[in-house]
Amino acid sequence: MPTSLGIAHVHPEGFHHGGIEERKQGEMLTRMYEAIQRAGYAGAMVFEWHDEWAKRSWVEMDYMIPYERHIYWHNVLDPEQNFGIVSYEPKKKPFSGGERVYFRRSESEGLKEKNWTIEGLDVDHNEAFLFLRIKLNKDLCGAFISGSKKDAEILIGIDTFGDRNGTNRLPVDSLPALPTGVEFLLRINSKHRASLLSRPDYNRGESLFSAQRAFDADFVRVKLLVNREQVSSEDGTIFPGIYTDLSSLNYGNFRPMSKTYNSLAHWYVDEAKECLYVRVPWLLLNVSDPSSRTVLHDLRTDLPKGPAGIRAFLGMNSIGTVRTKGFKFYAALLIDGKLSDFCPRSGNKFDKRVKRFSWKTWNRPLYIERKNLSYPVLSEFFSKVCSIAD
């Protein structure tokens, strides 16, 4: 029962290959053991003790390029890397030092007079995620708390490589053009819905990796095939393929030490700190190897569709890549569906002077062990099983 944020197969009773929250992992493992006991078997083993960053699943391995470097980072989308009841996680915690202050609003812009504003953005990273910390004013931060009646939405365009790749427009009326093109759009609204959308020609689910220069505001959801179409050998019944929606982001606290920790969470609001926190798995941004700052970029539009298709026809490391110089971010705030603010700005336009967020490459990942939330569930269950056996 992998605790990965991605899914490789969907199961009709919820025993998916991936996408299992840590507490649920423990409950499912105990349920399976009880079924084994009822069947009269001699015993069972839990697979497995700890996470394995060196493994790969059929839905993700085509995109981990260079493949020989995938051991240097943690693909949290890959179920095969996340089976453990003991988690192996990056040692560096987000915003614990070394993060980049990407932009800050200045009082010269009338910050104190604004009731609704984005005050700043900080960026951080480790071997598993890109992290964003969006600093909001107090009233705006409260709009994203569960139960709020205010209609607020934040859009962040993410430029992952090349000033002339991607579009210079976000889907917001009266918003100025962006100084560079963006390949992805992060949308978070006050109704606890969040999505990470891609440009149509940079959609991993459709095997498109070109991200050409554009001037429209079109972004699409990324859906990945996980259950192939099946045809019954008895009566020819067709069982359609099943896709997972990689664009959907889950709300919840992703700090393991928090009492409200949710291992499948991508974003949450900290009202006390007046911040909105986001973590994005590297491969959701088509980063094929964060340890060498490598991103997917291939001009071909006739690549085989779906996971394993590319590898089957072309072999490993078949998708083209480039090394990025870093990321740029552009934020816009909507209130009641209308533009209220945007950053970083210079007057009535986006500020062109903001530098890319970059990070040092690495050849040695740093990690720590953590007993995940399934561990005490299994510990209690097996202590009872053993006492009954004795």
C-alpha positions in Angstrom: 0.0 0.0 0.0 2.3 2.8 -1.2 2.0 6.3 0.3 3.1 8.0 -2.9 1.2 11.1 -4.1 0.9 9.4 -7.4 -1.1 6.3 -8.4 0.1 3.6 -10.8 -3.1 1.4 -10.7 -6.7 2.1 -9.4 -8.3 -0.7 -7.4 -12.2 -1.0 -7.2 -12.1 -1.2 -3.4 -9.6 1.5 -2.8 -6.5 -0.6 -2.5 -4.7 1.5 -5.1 -1.1 1.2 -6.1 -0.2 4.5 -4.6 -2.2 7.5 -3.3 -2.7 5.9 0.2 -2.6 8.3 3.2 -0.2 7.0 5.9 -2.9 6.2 8.5 -4.9 4.4 5.8 -1.9 2.4 4.9 -1.8 0.9 8.4 -5.5 0.2 8.3 -5.3 -1.5 4.9 -2.3 -3.7 5.9 -4.1 -4.9 9.1 -7.2 -5.6 7.1 -5.3 -7.8 4.6 -3.5 -9.6 7.5 -6.9 -10.4 9.1 -8.1 -11.8 5.7 -5.0 -14.0 5.6 -5.7 -15.2 9.1 -9.3 -16.1 8.2 -8.1 -18.0 5.2 -5.9 -20.2 7.5 -2.5 -19.3 6.1 0.6 -19.6 8.2 1.4 -15.9 8.1 2.4 -12.9 6.1 5.0 -10.2 5.7 4.5 -6.4 5.2 6.1 -5.1 2.1 8.0 -3.2 3.1 10.0 -1.8 6.0 11.4 1.4 4.4 11.1 3.6 1.3 13.4 2.9 -1.7 14.3 5.9 -3.8 16.2 3.7 -6.2 13.1 1.9 -7.5 10.7 3.0 -10.2 7.2 2.2 -11.5 5.9 1.8 -15.1 4.0 5.2 -14.9 7.0 7.3 -13.9 10.2 5.7 -15.1 10.0 7.2 -18.7 10.1 10.7 -17.3 13.0 10.3 -14.8 15.9 11.4 -17.1 18.8 10.9 -16.9 17.5 7.6 -15.5 20.9 6.7 -14.0 20.5 9.8 -11.7 17.1 9.0 -10.3 18.7 7.6 -7.2 19.8 11.1 -6.2 16.2 12.4 -5.7 12.9 11.3 -4.3 10.1 10.9 -6.8 7.2 11.2 -4.3 4.8 10.4 -7.2 6.2 7.0 -7.8 4.5 4.2 -5.8 7.5 1.9 -6.0 9.6 4.4 -4.1 7.1 4.8 -1.3 6.0 1.4 0.1 7.7 1.8 3.5 6.2 2.1 6.9 9.5 3.9 7.7 9.7 6.9 5.5 13.1 8.1 4.1 12.7 11.8 3.6 14.9 14.7 2.6 16.8 16.0 5.6 16.2 19.6 4.6 12.8 20.9 5.8 11.1 23.7 3.9 11.9 27.3 5.0 14.3 26.2 7.7 17.1 28.3 6.3 18.5 28.8 2.8 15.2 29.7 1.2 15.0 32.5 -1.4 13.0 35.7 -0.8 11.7 35.9 -4.3 9.8 39.2 -4.0 8.4 41.6 -1.4 5.9 44.4 -1.7 7.2 47.8 -0.7 5.3 50.5 1.2 5.9 52.9 -1.7 3.3 50.8 -3.6 0.6 51.8 -1.1 0.8 48.4 0.7 -0.7 49.8 3.9 -3.7 51.3 2.1 -4.6 48.0 0.4 -7.2 45.7 2.1 -6.3 42.8 -0.3 -2.8 42.2 -1.3 0.0 39.6 -1.9 2.8 40.8 0.3 5.6 38.5 -0.9 6.7 35.1 -2.1 9.5 32.8 -0.8 10.8 29.7 -2.6 12.6 26.7 -1.2 13.4 23.1 -2.3 14.8 19.8 -1.3 15.3 16.3 -2.9 11.5 15.8 -3.2 9.6 19.1 -3.6 9.6 22.7 -4.8 8.1 24.8 -2.0 6.3 28.1 -2.1 5.4 30.4 0.8 2.9 33.1 -0.2 2.8 35.9 2.3 -0.7 37.5 2.4 -2.2 40.3 4.5 -4.3 39.1 7.4 -7.7 39.6 5.8 -6.8 37.8 2.6 -5.2 34.9 4.5 -8.5 34.4 6.4 -10.3 34.1 3.1 -8.6 30.8 2.4 -9.6 29.2 5.7 -12.3 26.5 5.6 -15.7 28.1 6.0 -14.8 31.5 4.7 -17.6 33.2 2.7 -15.1 35.4 0.8 -14.4 34.6 -2.9 -10.6 34.8 -3.4 -8.3 33.1 -5.8 -4.5 33.2 -6.3 -3.0 32.4 -9.6 0.8 31.8 -10.0 2.4 31.4 -13.4 5.5 29.3 -13.3 8.3 29.7 -15.8 10.4 26.6 -15.6 12.9 27.3 -18.4 13.6 29.7 -21.3 12.2 33.2 -21.5 10.6 32.5 -24.9 9.1 29.1 -24.0 5.5 29.0 -22.8 2.8 31.7 -22.8 3.1 35.3 -21.6 -0.6 35.4 -20.6 -2.6 34.2 -17.6 -6.4 33.7 -17.8 -7.2 37.0 -16.0 -9.0 39.9 -17.6 -6.9 43.2 -17.6 -3.8 41.5 -16.3 -0.6 42.8 -18.1 1.5 40.5 -20.2 4.2 38.5 -18.4 7.8 39.4 -19.1 8.6 35.8 -19.9 6.6 32.8 -20.9 5.2 30.3 -18.3 4.7 26.6 -18.8 2.5 26.0 -15.7 -0.3 27.7 -13.8 -1.0 27.1 -10.1 -4.6 28.1 -9.1 -5.7 28.1 -5.5 -9.1 29.4 -4.3 -10.9 30.0 -1.1 -13.2 27.0 -1.5 -10.2 24.6 -0.9 -9.8 23.8 -4.5 -6.3 23.9 -6.1 -4.9 22.8 -9.4 -1.6 22.8 -11.2 -2.3 23.2 -15.0 0.1 22.9 -17.9 0.4 24.4 -21.3 -1.4 22.2 -23.9 1.9 21.5 -25.7 3.7 20.7 -22.4 1.2 18.1 -21.2 3.0 15.0 -19.9 -0.3 13.0 -20.1 -0.4 13.5 -23.9 3.4 12.9 -24.4 3.8 16.6 -25.4 6.9 18.3 -24.2 7.6 21.3 -26.6 6.3 24.4 -24.6 6.5 26.7 -27.6 6.3 30.5 -27.4 2.6 31.6 -27.2 0.4 34.6 -26.5 -2.8 32.9 -25.3 -4.1 32.0 -21.8 -4.8 28.3 -22.4 -3.9 25.8 -19.7 -5.0 22.2 -19.4 -5.3 19.5 -16.8 -2.7 16.7 -16.8 -4.3 13.2 -16.7 -2.2 10.1 -16.7 -3.2 6.6 -17.9 -2.9 4.1 -15.0 -5.3 1.2 -15.9 -5.0 0.3 -19.6 -8.1 -0.6 -21.6 -9.1 -4.2 -21.2 -11.2 -6.5 -23.4 -12.9 -9.5 -21.9 -11.9 -12.8 -23.5 -15.3 -14.3 -22.8 -17.7 -11.8 -24.3 -15.6 -9.0 -25.8 -16.8 -6.5 -23.1 -14.5 -3.4 -23.3 -13.3 -2.0 -20.0 -12.1 1.6 -20.7 -8.8 2.9 -19.5 -8.7 4.7 -16.2 -6.8 8.0 -15.8 -5.7 9.9 -12.7 -5.8 13.6 -12.5 -2.3 14.8 -11.7 -3.5 18.5 -11.7 -5.6 18.1 -8.6 -3.8 19.3 -5.4 -5.0 18.2 -1.9 -5.5 20.5 1.0 -3.9 19.7 4.3 -0.9 20.3 6.6 2.1 18.6 5.1 4.4 19.0 8.2 4.9 15.6 9.7 5.2 17.0 13.3 1.7 18.6 13.0 -1.2 17.0 14.7 -3.2 17.6 11.5 -0.5 16.1 9.2 -1.8 14.7 5.9 0.8 12.8 4.0 -1.1 13.4 0.7 -1.4 17.2 1.1 0.0 19.7 -1.3 -1.0 23.0 0.3 -2.4 24.6 3.5 -3.0 27.9 5.2 -1.2 29.1 8.3 -3.4 31.9 9.5 -1.1 32.7 12.5 1.8 33.3 10.1 -0.4 34.9 7.5 1.0 32.5 4.9 -0.2 30.0 2.3 2.2 27.1 1.9 2.5 24.9 -1.2 4.7 21.9 -2.1 4.9 20.6 -5.6 6.5 17.2 -6.5 9.3 17.9 -9.0 7.8 15.8 -11.8 4.5 17.7 -11.7 6.6 20.5 -13.2 8.2 18.2 -15.7 11.5 18.3 -13.8 13.1 15.1 -14.8 16.1 15.4 -12.5 16.2 18.2 -9.9 19.7 17.0 -8.8 21.1 18.3 -12.2 18.3 20.9 -12.8 17.1 19.0 -15.9 13.6 19.5 -17.3 11.8 17.7 -20.1 11.9 19.5 -23.5 11.3 17.6 -26.8 10.0 19.2 -30.0 8.5 16.0 -31.3 4.7 15.8 -31.4 4.4 12.1 -32.5 5.8 10.4 -29.4 3.9 7.3 -28.3 1.1 8.1 -25.8 0.9 6.9 -22.3 3.3 5.6 -19.7 5.6 2.8 -20.9 4.8 3.6 -24.5 7.8 5.7 -25.1 10.2 3.2 -23.5 8.6 0.3 -25.4 9.2 1.9 -28.8 12.3 4.1 -28.2 14.0 2.8 -25.1 15.1 4.5 -21.8 16.1 8.2 -21.7 14.2 8.7 -24.9 12.5 12.1 -24.2 14.6 15.2 -24.9 15.7 17.4 -22.0 17.4 20.7 -21.3 19.1 22.1 -18.2 17.2 24.9 -16.7 18.8 28.1 -15.3 16.0 28.3 -12.7 12.3 29.3 -12.3 10.4 32.5 -12.4 7.0 33.2 -10.7 4.2 35.6 -11.4 1.3 36.0 -9.0 -2.2 37.5 -9.5 -5.0 37.9 -7.0 -8.7 37.8 -7.9 -11.5 38.9 -5.6 -15.0 38.0 -6.6 -13.6 37.0 -10.0 -11.9 40.3 -10.7 -8.3 41.3 -10.7 -7.3 42.9 -7.4 -3.5 42.7 -7.3 -0.5 41.2 -9.1 3.2 40.7 -8.3 6.1 41.3 -8.7 5.2 44.6 -10.2 6.7 47.9 -11.4 3.9 50.4 -11.7 1.1 49.0 -13.9 3.3 46.2 -15.3 5.1 43.1 -14.1 8.6 43.8 -12.9 11.2 42.5 -15.4 14.1 42.7 -13.0 13.3 39.7 -10.9 15.9 37.0 -11.2 15.3 33.3 -11.6 15.1 31.0 -8.6 17.9 28.5 -9.0 19.5 25.9 -6.8 22.8 24.1 -6.5 23.0 20.7 -8.2 24.0 17.7 -6.0 25.4 14.2 -6.3 24.7 13.1 -2.7 21.1 13.3 -1.4 20.7 14.0 2.3 17.9 12.1 4.1 16.4 11.1 7.5 14.2 8.3 8.7 10.7 8.8 10.1 8.3 6.2 11.3 5.2 7.1 9.4 1.6 7.2 10.8 1.0 3.5 9.8 3.8 2.4 12.1 1.9 2.7 15.4 -1.3 1.2 13.8 0.7 -1.9 12.8 2.6 -2.0 16.1 -0.6 -2.1 18.1 -2.2 -4.6 15.8 0.7 -7.0 15.8 1.2 -6.8 19.5 -2.4 -8.1 19.9 -1.9 -10.8 17.3 1.3 -12.0 19.0 -0.3 -12.0 22.4 -3.2 -14.1 21.1 -0.8 -16.5 19.4 1.1 -16.9 22.7 
